[in-house]
Amino acid sequence: MLITLYSTEGCHLCEQAYRLLAEAGQKDNVDVVDIAFDDALFSRYGVTIPVLSIQDHDHNVSELGWPFDKDSLETWLITNKLG
């Protein structure tokens, strides 16, 4: 499963989230989506980024919103069978 990182340019928290994903060994499993170019995404995530999202094979979506740390990210990854 691919992890979507909802982000935007210049978001230092998004950069921190990406670093945490890289430290967790997920760097090659991340699709960074800039919300600035999509009105629906901006409306949904504009004040909450960074947000991580995974959609499983049954189309269930699991999201992890900021703030999160290494431990909560690892728990989320394990819960979603990526850790």
MODELLER restraints for C-alpha pairs under 7 A, 6 or more apart:
rsr = mdl.restraints
at = mdl.atoms
rsr.add(forms.Gaussian(group=physical.xy_distance, feature=features.Distance(at['CA:1:A'], at['CA:54:A']), mean=6.91, stdev=0.5))
rsr.add(forms.Gaussian(group=physical.xy_distance, feature=features.Distance(at['CA:1:A'], at['CA:56:A']), mean=6.66, stdev=0.5))
rsr.add(forms.Gaussian(group=physical.xy_distance, feature=features.Distance(at['CA:2:A'], at['CA:29:A']), mean=5.35, stdev=0.5))
rsr.add(forms.Gaussian(group=physical.xy_distance, feature=features.Distance(at['CA:2:A'], at['CA:30:A']), mean=5.95, stdev=0.5))
rsr.add(forms.Gaussian(group=physical.xy_distance, feature=features.Distance(at['CA:2:A'], at['CA:31:A']), mean=6.88, stdev=0.5))
rsr.add(forms.Gaussian(group=physical.xy_distance, feature=features.Distance(at['CA:2:A'], at['CA:54:A']), mean=6.48, stdev=0.5))
rsr.add(forms.Gaussian(group=physical.xy_distance, feature=features.Distance(at['CA:3:A'], at['CA:29:A']), mean=6.05, stdev=0.5))
rsr.add(forms.Gaussian(group=physical.xy_distance, feature=features.Distance(at['CA:3:A'], at['CA:30:A']), mean=4.79, stdev=0.5))
rsr.add(forms.Gaussian(group=physical.xy_distance, feature=features.Distance(at['CA:3:A'], at['CA:31:A']), mean=6.11, stdev=0.5))
rsr.add(forms.Gaussian(group=physical.xy_distance, feature=features.Distance(at['CA:3:A'], at['CA:52:A']), mean=6.57, stdev=0.5))
rsr.add(forms.Gaussian(group=physical.xy_distance, feature=features.Distance(at['CA:3:A'], at['CA:53:A']), mean=5.74, stdev=0.5))
rsr.add(forms.Gaussian(group=physical.xy_distance, feature=features.Distance(at['CA:3:A'], at['CA:54:A']), mean=5.13, stdev=0.5))
rsr.add(forms.Gaussian(group=physical.xy_distance, feature=features.Distance(at['CA:4:A'], at['CA:30:A']), mean=5.79, stdev=0.5))
rsr.add(forms.Gaussian(group=physical.xy_distance, feature=features.Distance(at['CA:4:A'], at['CA:31:A']), mean=4.81, stdev=0.5))
rsr.add(forms.Gaussian(group=physical.xy_distance, feature=features.Distance(at['CA:4:A'], at['CA:32:A']), mean=5.88, stdev=0.5))
rsr.add(forms.Gaussian(group=physical.xy_distance, feature=features.Distance(at['CA:4:A'], at['CA:33:A']), mean=6.79, stdev=0.5))
rsr.add(forms.Gaussian(group=physical.xy_distance, feature=features.Distance(at['CA:4:A'], at['CA:52:A']), mean=5.57, stdev=0.5))
rsr.add(forms.Gaussian(group=physical.xy_distance, feature=features.Distance(at['CA:4:A'], at['CA:53:A']), mean=5.03, stdev=0.5))
rsr.add(forms.Gaussian(group=physical.xy_distance, feature=features.Distance(at['CA:4:A'], at['CA:54:A']), mean=6.37, stdev=0.5))
rsr.add(forms.Gaussian(group=physical.xy_distance, feature=features.Distance(at['CA:5:A'], at['CA:30:A']), mean=6.71, stdev=0.5))
rsr.add(forms.Gaussian(group=physical.xy_distance, feature=features.Distance(at['CA:5:A'], at['CA:31:A']), mean=6.07, stdev=0.5))
rsr.add(forms.Gaussian(group=physical.xy_distance, feature=features.Distance(at['CA:5:A'], at['CA:32:A']), mean=4.74, stdev=0.5))
rsr.add(forms.Gaussian(group=physical.xy_distance, feature=features.Distance(at['CA:5:A'], at['CA:33:A']), mean=6.03, stdev=0.5))
rsr.add(forms.Gaussian(group=physical.xy_distance, feature=features.Distance(at['CA:5:A'], at['CA:50:A']), mean=6.71, stdev=0.5))
rsr.add(forms.Gaussian(group=physical.xy_distance, feature=features.Distance(at['CA:5:A'], at['CA:51:A']), mean=5.82, stdev=0.5))
rsr.add(forms.Gaussian(group=physical.xy_distance, feature=features.Distance(at['CA:5:A'], at['CA:52:A']), mean=4.68, stdev=0.5))
rsr.add(forms.Gaussian(group=physical.xy_distance, feature=features.Distance(at['CA:5:A'], at['CA:53:A']), mean=6.57, stdev=0.5))
rsr.add(forms.Gaussian(group=physical.xy_distance, feature=features.Distance(at['CA:6:A'], at['CA:32:A']), mean=6.10, stdev=0.5))
rsr.add(forms.Gaussian(group=physical.xy_distance, feature=features.Distance(at['CA:6:A'], at['CA:33:A']), mean=4.99, stdev=0.5))
rsr.add(forms.Gaussian(group=physical.xy_distance, feature=features.Distance(at['CA:6:A'], at['CA:34:A']), mean=6.15, stdev=0.5))
rsr.add(forms.Gaussian(group=physical.xy_distance, feature=features.Distance(at['CA:6:A'], at['CA:35:A']), mean=6.36, stdev=0.5))
rsr.add(forms.Gaussian(group=physical.xy_distance, feature=features.Distance(at['CA:6:A'], at['CA:49:A']), mean=6.27, stdev=0.5))
rsr.add(forms.Gaussian(group=physical.xy_distance, feature=features.Distance(at['CA:6:A'], at['CA:50:A']), mean=5.64, stdev=0.5))
rsr.add(forms.Gaussian(group=physical.xy_distance, feature=features.Distance(at['CA:6:A'], at['CA:51:A']), mean=5.24, stdev=0.5))
rsr.add(forms.Gaussian(group=physical.xy_distance, feature=features.Distance(at['CA:6:A'], at['CA:52:A']), mean=6.37, stdev=0.5))
rsr.add(forms.Gaussian(group=physical.xy_distance, feature=features.Distance(at['CA:7:A'], at['CA:14:A']), mean=5.73, stdev=0.5))
rsr.add(forms.Gaussian(group=physical.xy_distance, feature=features.Distance(at['CA:7:A'], at['CA:32:A']), mean=6.60, stdev=0.5))
rsr.add(forms.Gaussian(group=physical.xy_distance, feature=features.Distance(at['CA:7:A'], at['CA:33:A']), mean=5.89, stdev=0.5))
rsr.add(forms.Gaussian(group=physical.xy_distance, feature=features.Distance(at['CA:7:A'], at['CA:34:A']), mean=4.99, stdev=0.5))
rsr.add(forms.Gaussian(group=physical.xy_distance, feature=features.Distance(at['CA:7:A'], at['CA:35:A']), mean=6.07, stdev=0.5))
rsr.add(forms.Gaussian(group=physical.xy_distance, feature=features.Distance(at['CA:7:A'], at['CA:49:A']), mean=5.87, stdev=0.5))
rsr.add(forms.Gaussian(group=physical.xy_distance, feature=features.Distance(at['CA:7:A'], at['CA:50:A']), mean=5.45, stdev=0.5))
rsr.add(forms.Gaussian(group=physical.xy_distance, feature=features.Distance(at['CA:8:A'], at['CA:34:A']), mean=4.61, stdev=0.5))
rsr.add(forms.Gaussian(group=physical.xy_distance, feature=features.Distance(at['CA:8:A'], at['CA:35:A']), mean=5.89, stdev=0.5))
rsr.add(forms.Gaussian(group=physical.xy_distance, feature=features.Distance(at['CA:8:A'], at['CA:36:A']), mean=6.23, stdev=0.5))
rsr.add(forms.Gaussian(group=physical.xy_distance, feature=features.Distance(at['CA:13:A'], at['CA:50:A']), mean=6.48, stdev=0.5))
rsr.add(forms.Gaussian(group=physical.xy_distance, feature=features.Distance(at['CA:14:A'], at['CA:49:A']), mean=6.86, stdev=0.5))
rsr.add(forms.Gaussian(group=physical.xy_distance, feature=features.Distance(at['CA:14:A'], at['CA:50:A']), mean=4.93, stdev=0.5))
rsr.add(forms.Gaussian(group=physical.xy_distance, feature=features.Distance(at['CA:17:A'], at['CA:50:A']), mean=6.84, stdev=0.5))
rsr.add(forms.Gaussian(group=physical.xy_distance, feature=features.Distance(at['CA:20:A'], at['CA:70:A']), mean=6.27, stdev=0.5))
rsr.add(forms.Gaussian(group=physical.xy_distance, feature=features.Distance(at['CA:21:A'], at['CA:27:A']), mean=5.94, stdev=0.5))
rsr.add(forms.Gaussian(group=physical.xy_distance, feature=features.Distance(at['CA:35:A'], at['CA:41:A']), mean=5.30, stdev=0.5))
rsr.add(forms.Gaussian(group=physical.xy_distance, feature=features.Distance(at['CA:35:A'], at['CA:42:A']), mean=5.07, stdev=0.5))
rsr.add(forms.Gaussian(group=physical.xy_distance, feature=features.Distance(at['CA:36:A'], at['CA:42:A']), mean=5.92, stdev=0.5))
rsr.add(forms.Gaussian(group=physical.xy_distance, feature=features.Distance(at['CA:48:A'], at['CA:65:A']), mean=6.91, stdev=0.5))
rsr.add(forms.Gaussian(group=physical.xy_distance, feature=features.Distance(at['CA:48:A'], at['CA:66:A']), mean=6.88, stdev=0.5))
rsr.add(forms.Gaussian(group=physical.xy_distance, feature=features.Distance(at['CA:49:A'], at['CA:66:A']), mean=6.64, stdev=0.5))
rsr.add(forms.Gaussian(group=physical.xy_distance, feature=features.Distance(at['CA:50:A'], at['CA:65:A']), mean=6.40, stdev=0.5))
rsr.add(forms.Gaussian(group=physical.xy_distance, feature=features.Distance(at['CA:50:A'], at['CA:66:A']), mean=5.72, stdev=0.5))
rsr.add(forms.Gaussian(group=physical.xy_distance, feature=features.Distance(at['CA:51:A'], at['CA:63:A']), mean=6.75, stdev=0.5))
rsr.add(forms.Gaussian(group=physical.xy_distance, feature=features.Distance(at['CA:51:A'], at['CA:64:A']), mean=5.72, stdev=0.5))
rsr.add(forms.Gaussian(group=physical.xy_distance, feature=features.Distance(at['CA:51:A'], at['CA:65:A']), mean=4.47, stdev=0.5))
rsr.add(forms.Gaussian(group=physical.xy_distance, feature=features.Distance(at['CA:51:A'], at['CA:66:A']), mean=6.18, stdev=0.5))
rsr.add(forms.Gaussian(group=physical.xy_distance, feature=features.Distance(at['CA:52:A'], at['CA:63:A']), mean=5.42, stdev=0.5))
rsr.add(forms.Gaussian(group=physical.xy_distance, feature=features.Distance(at['CA:52:A'], at['CA:64:A']), mean=5.05, stdev=0.5))
rsr.add(forms.Gaussian(group=physical.xy_distance, feature=features.Distance(at['CA:52:A'], at['CA:65:A']), mean=6.37, stdev=0.5))
rsr.add(forms.Gaussian(group=physical.xy_distance, feature=features.Distance(at['CA:53:A'], at['CA:61:A']), mean=6.75, stdev=0.5))
rsr.add(forms.Gaussian(group=physical.xy_distance, feature=features.Distance(at['CA:53:A'], at['CA:62:A']), mean=5.65, stdev=0.5))
rsr.add(forms.Gaussian(group=physical.xy_distance, feature=features.Distance(at['CA:53:A'], at['CA:63:A']), mean=4.35, stdev=0.5))
rsr.add(forms.Gaussian(group=physical.xy_distance, feature=features.Distance(at['CA:53:A'], at['CA:64:A']), mean=6.49, stdev=0.5))
rsr.add(forms.Gaussian(group=physical.xy_distance, feature=features.Distance(at['CA:54:A'], at['CA:61:A']), mean=5.58, stdev=0.5))
rsr.add(forms.Gaussian(group=physical.xy_distance, feature=features.Distance(at['CA:54:A'], at['CA:62:A']), mean=5.32, stdev=0.5))
rsr.add(forms.Gaussian(group=physical.xy_distance, feature=features.Distance(at['CA:54:A'], at['CA:63:A']), mean=6.51, stdev=0.5))
rsr.add(forms.Gaussian(group=physical.xy_distance, feature=features.Distance(at['CA:55:A'], at['CA:61:A']), mean=4.41, stdev=0.5))
rsr.add(forms.Gaussian(group=physical.xy_distance, feature=features.Distance(at['CA:55:A'], at['CA:62:A']), mean=6.51, stdev=0.5))
rsr.add(forms.Gaussian(group=physical.xy_distance, feature=features.Distance(at['CA:74:A'], at['CA:83:A']), mean=6.44, stdev=0.5))
rsr.add(forms.Gaussian(group=physical.xy_distance, feature=features.Distance(at['CA:77:A'], at['CA:83:A']), mean=4.78, stdev=0.5))
